[in-house]
Amino acid sequence: MVYTGRMRYFSCLAALFALMATVALAQPADPVARARAILDEIDDLWRGESSRALVAMTVTTAHYTRRLLMEGWSRGKDNSLVVIREPLKERGVATLKTGDSVYSYLPKTDRAIRLTAGMMMGSWMGSHFTNDDLVKESRLSGDYDPIISFEGERAGRRIIEFTLTPRPEAPVVWGKIVIEAYADTKLPIVSVYYDEDGKVARTMTFSKIHKIGGRLMPGLMRVVPADKPEESTELEYREIEFDLPLGEEFFSLSNLKRG
């Protein structure tokens, strides 16, 4: 009887330890590491190992509406090239990122200008997107310390929300970024950018989720500045393909000028 009792005791202990192990395995990983991993997924949605995209941009201001068609290529995290195809008067205007350097090329002057760190947050082609937005020079998970600030149901959908604060050494201008994504697909819904005084500076929304280039992703990005809510810039992805054989020489100054 004693032996049987001990066996039951050890069996219960074994079951308890197994349950504890199962619970431990079910717990999420380190929350900061998890937040960084999801942000990397979001960052890489439109990029991949390499990519080519055809994108229509519509800029709406109080005085005019402007439309551009541009073609862009990327290779990893360090190489991007964007060239305007339409309208005719701006055809060939291009922006290149290679390594840590970003260049802007104007066909009329046949000059490539290297952009400084301060110029990266400047408007690209009069839009509400910045040079940094265009070539993704910065990486959210590298420049910001993220936390998961909310996870659950909101407005009838399950979402996960991240609050990002800049690292002291990061060359960024945003005082904070709040990103909301779908909990299941991790696709972004909205990103709200705050200035250094904690005021909303702009809001970027993501919509028209569909399969393009073999991936489920938002096909439309829209940014609205907080100080001019009647204005906006939209990027609509018409084509996108991934994993192209693009060599490093493709992202060169000579290729930038060739357009």
C-alpha positions in Angstrom: 0.0 0.0 0.0 2.9 2.3 0.9 4.5 1.5 -2.4 1.3 2.1 -4.3 0.8 5.4 -2.5 4.3 6.5 -3.4 3.8 5.6 -7.0 0.6 7.6 -7.1 2.4 10.5 -5.4 5.3 10.5 -8.0 2.7 10.1 -10.8 0.9 13.2 -9.6 4.2 15.0 -9.4 5.1 14.0 -13.0 1.7 15.1 -14.2 2.1 18.4 -12.4 5.5 19.0 -13.9 4.2 18.1 -17.3 1.3 20.5 -16.9 3.7 23.2 -15.8 6.0 22.6 -18.8 3.0 22.8 -21.1 1.8 26.1 -19.6 5.3 27.5 -19.8 5.6 26.5 -23.5 2.2 28.1 -24.2 3.3 31.4 -22.7 4.4 34.0 -25.3 8.1 34.6 -25.8 9.8 37.7 -24.4 7.2 40.5 -25.2 9.9 42.9 -26.6 11.4 40.2 -28.8 7.9 39.2 -30.0 7.0 42.9 -30.7 10.3 43.3 -32.7 9.6 40.1 -34.7 6.1 41.2 -35.7 7.4 44.7 -36.6 10.0 43.1 -38.9 7.2 41.2 -40.6 5.4 44.4 -41.2 8.5 46.2 -42.4 9.2 43.3 -44.9 5.7 43.1 -46.3 6.5 45.1 -49.4 10.1 44.3 -49.5 11.2 40.6 -49.2 14.6 39.4 -50.3 14.1 41.4 -53.5 11.1 43.0 -55.2 9.8 45.1 -58.0 6.6 47.1 -57.8 4.5 49.4 -59.9 2.8 52.0 -57.7 0.3 54.9 -58.5 0.6 57.9 -56.2 -2.1 60.5 -55.8 -1.4 63.7 -53.9 -4.3 65.8 -52.8 -3.9 69.3 -51.4 -6.1 72.3 -50.9 -4.8 73.7 -54.3 -4.3 70.7 -56.6 -4.5 66.9 -57.1 -1.4 65.3 -58.6 -0.8 61.8 -59.9 2.4 59.9 -60.5 3.2 56.4 -61.6 6.4 55.0 -60.3 8.4 51.8 -60.5 10.5 50.6 -57.6 13.0 47.8 -56.9 14.5 46.6 -53.6 17.1 44.1 -52.6 17.3 43.2 -48.9 17.3 46.0 -46.4 20.1 48.1 -48.0 19.2 48.7 -51.6 16.2 50.5 -53.1 15.6 52.3 -56.4 12.4 54.2 -57.3 11.9 55.8 -60.7 9.0 58.0 -61.9 7.4 56.8 -65.1 4.5 59.3 -65.5 3.8 62.1 -66.0 6.2 62.7 -68.9 7.6 66.0 -67.6 8.9 64.1 -64.5 9.8 60.8 -66.1 13.2 59.6 -64.9 13.3 61.4 -61.6 14.7 58.8 -59.2 15.7 58.0 -55.7 18.4 55.4 -54.8 19.4 53.9 -51.6 22.6 51.9 -51.5 24.1 50.9 -48.1 23.9 54.0 -45.9 23.7 56.5 -48.7 20.6 57.9 -50.4 20.7 59.8 -53.7 18.1 61.9 -55.6 18.5 62.2 -59.4 16.9 64.9 -61.6 17.2 64.2 -65.4 16.9 67.9 -66.3 20.2 68.7 -64.5 21.7 65.2 -64.9 22.9 65.4 -61.3 22.7 62.9 -58.5 22.5 64.6 -55.1 23.3 62.7 -51.9 20.7 63.3 -49.3 21.7 64.1 -45.7 20.2 62.5 -42.6 18.1 65.7 -42.1 16.7 65.5 -45.6 15.4 62.0 -45.2 12.3 63.3 -43.4 11.6 65.8 -46.1 8.7 65.5 -48.5 9.2 63.3 -51.5 7.9 64.9 -54.8 5.6 67.2 -52.9 3.7 64.3 -51.3 2.9 63.6 -47.6 5.4 60.7 -47.7 9.0 61.3 -46.7 12.2 60.2 -48.5 12.6 57.8 -45.6 9.2 56.3 -46.2 10.0 55.8 -49.9 13.3 53.9 -49.5 12.6 52.5 -46.0 16.0 53.8 -44.8 15.1 53.3 -41.2 13.8 50.1 -39.6 11.2 50.2 -36.9 12.5 47.4 -34.8 16.0 48.9 -35.0 15.3 52.5 -34.3 12.5 52.1 -31.7 11.9 50.2 -28.5 8.5 48.6 -29.0 6.0 47.3 -26.5 2.7 45.6 -27.1 0.3 48.1 -25.6 -2.9 46.3 -26.3 -4.0 42.9 -27.5 -7.7 41.9 -27.8 -10.9 43.0 -29.5 -11.5 46.6 -30.5 -14.2 47.9 -32.8 -15.4 44.3 -33.5 -12.0 43.0 -34.6 -9.1 41.3 -32.9 -6.1 43.5 -33.0 -2.6 43.9 -31.6 -1.3 47.4 -30.9 2.3 48.4 -30.6 3.7 51.6 -29.0 7.2 52.5 -30.3 9.5 55.0 -28.6 12.7 56.0 -30.3 16.0 54.8 -29.0 18.2 57.7 -27.7 20.8 57.2 -30.5 18.3 56.7 -33.3 18.3 59.4 -36.1 14.5 59.7 -36.2 12.1 62.7 -35.7 9.0 60.9 -34.4 8.5 61.2 -30.7 6.3 58.0 -30.7 4.6 55.7 -33.2 1.4 53.7 -32.4 0.7 50.8 -34.8 -2.4 48.7 -34.9 -2.4 45.4 -36.8 -4.7 42.4 -37.2 -4.0 39.8 -34.5 -4.2 36.8 -36.9 -2.5 38.0 -40.0 -0.3 40.7 -38.5 -1.2 43.0 -41.4 -1.1 46.7 -40.5 -4.4 48.6 -40.1 -3.2 52.1 -39.0 0.0 53.8 -37.9 -0.2 57.1 -35.9 2.9 59.2 -35.8 3.5 61.7 -32.9 5.9 64.6 -32.9 8.4 65.2 -30.1 5.8 67.2 -28.1 3.5 64.2 -28.1 1.0 65.6 -30.6 -0.3 63.6 -33.5 1.7 64.6 -36.7 0.2 62.2 -39.3 -1.9 59.1 -39.6 -1.2 56.3 -42.1 -4.0 53.8 -42.9 -3.8 50.5 -44.8 -6.7 49.0 -46.8 -7.7 47.0 -49.9 -6.2 43.8 -48.4 -5.9 41.3 -51.2 -3.4 38.8 -52.6 -0.8 40.4 -54.8 2.6 39.0 -55.8 1.6 35.8 -54.0 1.2 37.6 -50.7 -1.8 38.7 -48.7 -1.2 42.4 -48.1 -2.7 45.9 -48.1 -2.9 47.3 -51.6 -3.5 50.9 -50.6 -1.6 53.1 -48.1 -3.0 56.6 -47.3 -1.3 59.2 -45.2 -3.1 62.3 -43.8 -1.2 65.1 -42.0 -2.8 66.2 -38.7 -2.4 69.9 -39.4 -4.1 69.6 -42.8 -6.7 66.8 -42.5 -8.3 67.7 -45.8 -5.0 66.7 -47.6 -3.7 63.2 -48.2 -1.3 61.1 -50.3 -2.3 57.6 -51.4 0.0 54.8 -52.7 -1.8 52.1 -54.6 0.1 49.0 -55.6 -0.8 47.9 -59.1 1.9 45.2 -59.5 4.4 43.6 -57.2 6.7 40.6 -57.5 9.3 39.1 -55.2 12.6 37.2 -55.2 14.0 38.7 -58.5 17.6 38.1 -59.5 18.7 41.6 -58.8 22.5 42.0 -58.3 24.1 44.7 -56.2 25.3 46.5 -59.4 21.6 47.2 -60.2 21.6 49.7 -57.4 24.4 51.9 -58.7 24.7 55.6 -59.5 25.1 54.8 -63.2 21.8 52.8 -63.2 20.2 55.6 -61.2 20.9 58.0 -64.1 19.8 55.5 -66.7 16.4 55.3 -65.0 
